[in-house]
Amino acid sequence: MTAAVVVMVSELAKRSDKLGALIASLPLITVLTLIWLHLDNQPSAKIANHAYYTFWYVIPTLPMFFFFPRLLERWSFWPALAVFVVAMMMVFAVFAVVMKRFGVDLI
């Protein structure tokens, strides 16, 4: 089911950048994960924690989606993607350190 969502988003993105991005931005994978956790009889606390931490993990990734198109203007796809991934990891690490000061332990 999850693979079908990825294929659907890829196919939609081929036809419409905006529609593909809209569908990709929806938390479909998270919703599917919450459903699978529930069907696997995981405790409510575990399911709630998954949703809670997903919120915090999304925040530091958002700036990278703004910068990735600019990287593609300068470099080809693979170097731009590599810089994107490394930069996202660095932003996440800094974000985790900052959030730890506020009592949110992400790592």
KOLDRENMI-636628 format. One record per residue (C-alpha): residue number from 1; residue in three letters; x, y, z. Coordinates in steps of 0.05 Angstrom, whole numbers, plus 5000, padded with zeros to 4 digits. Layout:
BEGIN
+-----+-----+------+------+------+
|   i |  aa |   c1 |   c2 |   c3 |
+-----+-----+------+------+------+
| NUM | ala |    X |    Y |    Z |
...
+-----+-----+------+------+------+
This chain:
BEGIN
+-----+-----+------+------+------+
|   i |  aa |   c1 |   c2 |   c3 |
+-----+-----+------+------+------+
|   1 | met | 5000 | 5000 | 5000 |
|   2 | thr | 5056 | 5048 | 5018 |
|   3 | ala | 5093 | 5032 | 4953 |
|   4 | ala | 5029 | 5047 | 4915 |
|   5 | val | 5027 | 5117 | 4946 |
|   6 | val | 5099 | 5130 | 4924 |
|   7 | val | 5083 | 5107 | 4853 |
|   8 | met | 5019 | 5148 | 4852 |
|   9 | val | 5056 | 5211 | 4873 |
|  10 | ser | 5110 | 5199 | 4821 |
|  11 | glu | 5059 | 5190 | 4766 |
|  12 | leu | 5019 | 5251 | 4787 |
|  13 | ala | 5083 | 5293 | 4790 |
|  14 | lys | 5098 | 5274 | 4718 |
|  15 | arg | 5032 | 5305 | 4697 |
|  16 | ser | 5027 | 5363 | 4745 |
|  17 | asp | 5082 | 5392 | 4789 |
|  18 | lys | 5032 | 5425 | 4835 |
|  19 | leu | 4986 | 5365 | 4843 |
|  20 | gly | 5045 | 5318 | 4854 |
|  21 | ala | 5074 | 5365 | 4907 |
|  22 | leu | 5006 | 5373 | 4940 |
|  23 | ile | 4996 | 5298 | 4946 |
|  24 | ala | 5069 | 5288 | 4968 |
|  25 | ser | 5061 | 5341 | 5022 |
|  26 | leu | 5002 | 5306 | 5053 |
|  27 | pro | 5022 | 5262 | 5112 |
|  28 | leu | 4998 | 5199 | 5076 |
|  29 | ile | 5057 | 5156 | 5099 |
|  30 | thr | 5047 | 5180 | 5171 |
|  31 | val | 4973 | 5165 | 5168 |
|  32 | leu | 4987 | 5096 | 5139 |
|  33 | thr | 5039 | 5084 | 5193 |
|  34 | leu | 4990 | 5104 | 5248 |
|  35 | ile | 4939 | 5056 | 5218 |
|  36 | trp | 4989 | 4999 | 5215 |
|  37 | leu | 5011 | 5012 | 5287 |
|  38 | his | 4938 | 5010 | 5309 |
|  39 | leu | 4924 | 4946 | 5270 |
|  40 | asp | 4987 | 4916 | 5302 |
|  41 | asn | 4954 | 4930 | 5370 |
|  42 | gln | 5008 | 4979 | 5391 |
|  43 | pro | 4991 | 5018 | 5454 |
|  44 | ser | 4959 | 5087 | 5444 |
|  45 | ala | 5020 | 5119 | 5477 |
|  46 | lys | 5066 | 5090 | 5423 |
|  47 | ile | 5020 | 5114 | 5368 |
|  48 | ala | 5015 | 5183 | 5400 |
|  49 | asn | 5091 | 5187 | 5407 |
|  50 | his | 5099 | 5170 | 5334 |
|  51 | ala | 5054 | 5229 | 5314 |
|  52 | tyr | 5088 | 5275 | 5365 |
|  53 | tyr | 5159 | 5261 | 5340 |
|  54 | thr | 5138 | 5263 | 5268 |
|  55 | phe | 5116 | 5335 | 5280 |
|  56 | trp | 5185 | 5354 | 5308 |
|  57 | tyr | 5223 | 5317 | 5253 |
|  58 | val | 5185 | 5352 | 5197 |
|  59 | ile | 5202 | 5423 | 5221 |
|  60 | pro | 5277 | 5422 | 5206 |
|  61 | thr | 5266 | 5391 | 5137 |
|  62 | leu | 5220 | 5447 | 5112 |
|  63 | pro | 5275 | 5498 | 5094 |
|  64 | met | 5310 | 5446 | 5051 |
|  65 | phe | 5250 | 5440 | 5005 |
|  66 | phe | 5256 | 5514 | 4993 |
|  67 | phe | 5331 | 5510 | 4977 |
|  68 | phe | 5332 | 5446 | 4936 |
|  69 | pro | 5304 | 5479 | 4872 |
|  70 | arg | 5359 | 5532 | 4878 |
|  71 | leu | 5411 | 5478 | 4884 |
|  72 | leu | 5384 | 5446 | 4821 |
|  73 | glu | 5393 | 5512 | 4784 |
|  74 | arg | 5467 | 5510 | 4801 |
|  75 | trp | 5484 | 5436 | 4797 |
|  76 | ser | 5459 | 5373 | 4765 |
|  77 | phe | 5410 | 5328 | 4803 |
|  78 | trp | 5457 | 5282 | 4841 |
|  79 | pro | 5504 | 5335 | 4870 |
|  80 | ala | 5444 | 5378 | 4887 |
|  81 | leu | 5411 | 5319 | 4922 |
|  82 | ala | 5475 | 5302 | 4960 |
|  83 | val | 5481 | 5374 | 4985 |
|  84 | phe | 5407 | 5374 | 5002 |
|  85 | val | 5413 | 5311 | 5044 |
|  86 | val | 5477 | 5332 | 5080 |
|  87 | ala | 5448 | 5402 | 5094 |
|  88 | met | 5384 | 5372 | 5119 |
|  89 | met | 5422 | 5327 | 5167 |
|  90 | met | 5462 | 5386 | 5192 |
|  91 | val | 5400 | 5429 | 5202 |
|  92 | phe | 5367 | 5372 | 5238 |
|  93 | ala | 5427 | 5363 | 5284 |
|  94 | val | 5427 | 5436 | 5303 |
|  95 | phe | 5352 | 5435 | 5311 |
|  96 | ala | 5357 | 5374 | 5358 |
|  97 | val | 5409 | 5410 | 5401 |
|  98 | val | 5365 | 5472 | 5406 |
|  99 | met | 5302 | 5432 | 5421 |
| 100 | lys | 5337 | 5392 | 5475 |
| 101 | arg | 5344 | 5458 | 5514 |
| 102 | phe | 5268 | 5463 | 5512 |
| 103 | gly | 5258 | 5392 | 5537 |
| 104 | val | 5245 | 5358 | 5469 |
| 105 | asp | 5294 | 5301 | 5461 |
| 106 | leu | 5298 | 5283 | 5387 |
| 107 | ile | 5362 | 5242 | 5385 |
+-----+-----+------+------+------+
